[in-house]
Amino acid sequence: MKFIGIIPARYASTRFPGKPLADMKGKYMIQRVYEQASKVLENLCVATDDERIFNAVKSFGGNVVMTSPEHRSGTDRCFEAYNRLGGNEEVVINIQGDEPFIKPEQIESLIACFESPQTQIATLVRPFEPAEGYEALSNPNSPKVILNEKNEALYFSRSVIPYLRNEAPEEWLGKHIYYKHIGMYGYRIDILAQITRLPQSSLELAESLEQLRWLQNGYKIKVGITTQETIGIDTPDDLQKAIALLP
């Protein structure tokens, strides 16, 4: 099976304009993401709508393609990039452009989901640790996922799911395994073509979570489980904390 990694990267961001070009100890953020992903994916490309990002990726020797500025999501941008590249890969791996600490093992876990021919879409989750506490669990910026017995997603929510009746919330992490969504996806090409044509769904609009559109339309999302955390960067403050973690 052939895979291609695509890193959607746009310049405009409400909370952090120009984020992919942020300097992280002498390297662009997008460069650090690219270098981590390239440890696993031989076929890799950045998909952007901005010439500044395009030129930056070229400057460090990465592959990059220009895409429309009109896309609603990284998923849509990935599909355009795939078509522009004219490849014959069977699966696209969508890697977040603001995850410079992504682990090669996480990408490998996502790829492993496609060993089953039934897998349409795949993503990753990480179990919350009891030491993280209820504050981390209840953070709406960390979507939660519940799974069925086949490790397929039943639902994603910014709320804490499931609710543990008759238990104090501060005890929930000790009573149940809660899963945090790691926002990286894989899609079979035929499925990617289908889901990019779907209109936004009521659940997606309610929670502002794109993957709910796919579930609401009957698609299955296979879930790989990782114990490793990733560090997403949404704001300049997040960037400073991330830089402090670099060697």
N, C-alpha and C positions, 0 to 999 in steps of 0.2 A: 504494500500500500504506500502511495506517495503522499507526503505532507508538505504544505507550505506554511510558513509562519508569516503573518502580516501584523504589523504594529501600526494601528491608526494613530495619527498625531496631528492635532489641529492647533493653530496658534491662538485663536480666540478662546478665552476661558473667563467666565465671570469672576471667579475668585482668584485666578492666577494667570493673567494673559502671558503668552510666550513661555509657558511652563516647559515644553519639551527642550527649549534652548537654555534652561537654567544651568548655571555653572555648578558642577559638583566636583570640586577639587581638580580643576583642569580638564574635565570632560563634560560635554553636554549630558543632561539627564537622558535624552533619547539614545545617546551613544552607550551609556551604561546598560540600558534595557537591551539594546541591540547586541552588545557583547555577551550578556548573559544568555539570551535566547540562541545565539549562534553556537553555543556550546553543545546544543542538542539538534538544532534545525539547520541543515545544510542549505536549504532553500528558504531565504528570509528576505523580507522587504518592508520598508516603512511606506505607509500610505498617508499622504498629507494634502492639505489644500493651500499651503503657504510656501512661497519661494524661499523664504528665510530658512525654514525647516528643510526644504529640499536641498538647498546649498550646503547646509550644515551636515546633513547625512552624507552627501557626496564628499565633503571635506575629510571625513574619517574613513572613507572607502566603503560605505554601506550602500546597499541597493535601495532605491527610492522611486516612487511613482507619484505623479500629481493626480489628484482626484477632485471631484466637485466640492465647492464650499456649502452645498445645499443639503448634505446628508444629515439625517436626524440622529444617527447613531454610528458607533464604530462598526457595527455589523454591516450596515449599508456601505460604509466606506471600504470594508474588506471585500465585499462582493464586486464593487467597481474595480478595485485594484486587481483582483484575481482575473477579471475579464480583460483588463488592459494588458496584463502580463502575458495573457494567452497561453497559460500553462495547461498541463494535463494532470495535475494533482487531484487526488480524490477527496482530501480533507484539508480545510483551512483551519489553522490555529490562530486565534485572535488574541494577541498579547497586549495588555494595557501599556500605553506609552509612559505612564507615570509610576511604574513599578521597577525601579532600578535594582532592587534586591531580589528579584524573582529568582528562584532556585531552578537549576536544570532538572532536578528530580521532580519538581512540580510539573514541568512541561512533559516529562516522561510519563508521569501518572495520567495526565490528560490524554496523551497519545495512546496509552494502554487501554483506555476505554473503548477504542475503536477496534480492538481485537474481536469484539462481538459484532457480527454483521448487522445486528438489529439496532446498533447505536446510531441515532440520528444527529443528536447534539450532545455535547459533553461539557461539563464544567467541574470545578473543584470546590471542596469545602474543607474547613478545619474545625475540629472539636474545640469548643471553648474550654479553657482550663478553670477548675473551681477557684483557683487563686485570683483569677481576673475579676471576679466579683460581679454583682448585679449591675453596677454602673456600666461596665463594658458590655454586658449581655443586652442591656436595654438601649444601647446607643443606636438611634435610628440610622446612622451612617454606616452601620455594620449589619447588612441584611442577614436574616436568619433563614435556614432551609430545613424543611422536614422531608424525610426520605421514606420510601417504601422498602419492602424486603428485598427488592432487586437493586437497591442503591440507585433508584431513580427519584428525581425531585417530585414531591407532591405539591409543594407550595414554597414560595419565597415571600418574606415579609420584613418590613422595617420594625414591626412589632415583635415582641418575644413570643415565639411559637414553639411547642405547645404551651398553653397555660396550665400550670399545675394546681389543680383545685385542692384546697385544704392544706396547702403548704405555703409558708412565708416566702416571698420572692427572694429574700437573701439566702434561702436554702435551696433554691431551684437547681443551681449548678452542681450541687452535691447529690441531687436526687434523679437527674436525667442528663443524657448527653445532648447538648445543644450544638448545632452546627452553624458556623459562620461561613458565609459565601465568599469565596475567592474569585474575583471577577475576571476569569480567563475562560475562553470558550473554544471548543472545536466544533466544526460543522461539516457534514458531508456536503459536497458541492450541490447536489440536487436539492437537498433540504435548505441550504443557504439561499438558493435561488427562490425557493417558495416563501421562506419567512420574510425576505426583504420586500415581498409584494403585499404582505398583510397590513391592514390598517391598524392603527393603535387601538388597543382593547380597553374595556372599562377598568379591568384590574390593573393594567399597566398605568393608566392615567391616575388611578387612585393612589398607587404606591410609588409611582415613578420608577418602575423596575421593568425594563424591556423584556426580560425573560418570561414575565407573566403573560405577555401577548402570545408567546409560543405555546405555553401550557394551556391557555384558554382556548387555543385553536386545535388542541388535541395532539401536539407534538410531545415526544418523550425526551427528557433530558437526563442522560446518564451522569452519575456523580462519582468522581474520584475523591478519595479522602487523603488529605495530607496532614501531617502534624506540624508542618513548618509554616510560620507566619510570613506574610509579605507586608511590605510597608508602602502603602499608597501615599502619594503626595498631592494634596488638594490645595494647600495654601502656602504662602511664603514661610509661615511659621513651621509647617510640616517639613519644608525643605531644610531649614536650619537644623531641625532635630535629626533628619536623615543624614546630613553632612557630618554631624557629630559621630555617627556610627561607622563612617568610612575609615579604613586603615590609613 
